[in-house]
């Protein structure tokens, strides 16, 4: 995943709309190999020419795309991103639930009435909600009341922890069992809440290893580390990209936090019809480290890969807006509470990378498999057909 390393220099990798980050990874590897070979043969001008071409040509191509790129002319939607700046560790303290809920509801009320979407962070509510009764959940009812009182046509896109129960014969590999013997999954989810009866849900499909994705037997042995590692209890359920949330005829994708590392996963939302991406995240578990800065900047690569504008809401930072060229339009930094409102461009065209995904990765896997088979054959026959 070396290609993610260019997230702060999107001007140099505009061709990611054709290759995704595996193109960047291949570029890094080839550049290093050829520069090393050129250094070994320092007097060989041809070696330096090849190395220089591999390093510079992709940059020149990218600059051509960067300077000539024109944003899609399909209109925009007004989006407000909420950064409540709630202390992640206090979230689980006794007696804080109602205070946090009041804060979040008050910030929804403060959002401009003209917003089409209002985005809240990942798992921002202090409760887990049974999806069977989610439409009647008190927080959903309160949000709909606020929207009606404000005469707001907005959809609230918010992170939440949800629970799905299964009959024994339909339980998943990640399902847990409660004290009554019922099987269920906990999901890190995003919800789309408006004044209609529709309530779409996206379940997070790329889980943080060791925090959200932990085999049950390991979790039992390491239970005492849960809060320090991020507050999630054991193995979560695993979702798929989508569905796209549709509001007033506009489809948006709602990826969650760590999913931002996976370009092809984002492509799943776009292939489902998403014309913009609204990210919910919570980067506060690890303090003011480079983590929240890198997660925000990696979203810039996803914008380039799929040419989709992005609005990102993070609990403690960094929240903001990124356009279809990967440029940052606005952002709200670490440890600040506030609401940002901006215009998010809409686009319905599919890039080459969106259509074909991580084809470079698949080709690499195939070549690696062939290399391994050749090596096995060589070890058996003791004959190398590649060296004469």
Beta strands, then each sheet from edge to edge (+ up, - down):
strand 1: 76-83
strand 2: 117-119
strand 3: 128-130
strand 4: 155-166
strand 5: 176-177
strand 6: 183-193
strand 7: 201-203
strand 8: 245-247
strand 9: 250-252
strand 10: 277-281
strand 11: 310-314
strand 12: 319-322
strand 13: 328-332
strand 14: 338-345
sheet 1: 3+ 4+ 2+ 1+ 14-
sheet 2: 3+ 4+ 6- 5+
sheet 3: 3+ 4+ 6- 7+
sheet 4: 8+ 9-
sheet 5: 10+ 11+ 12- 13+
end
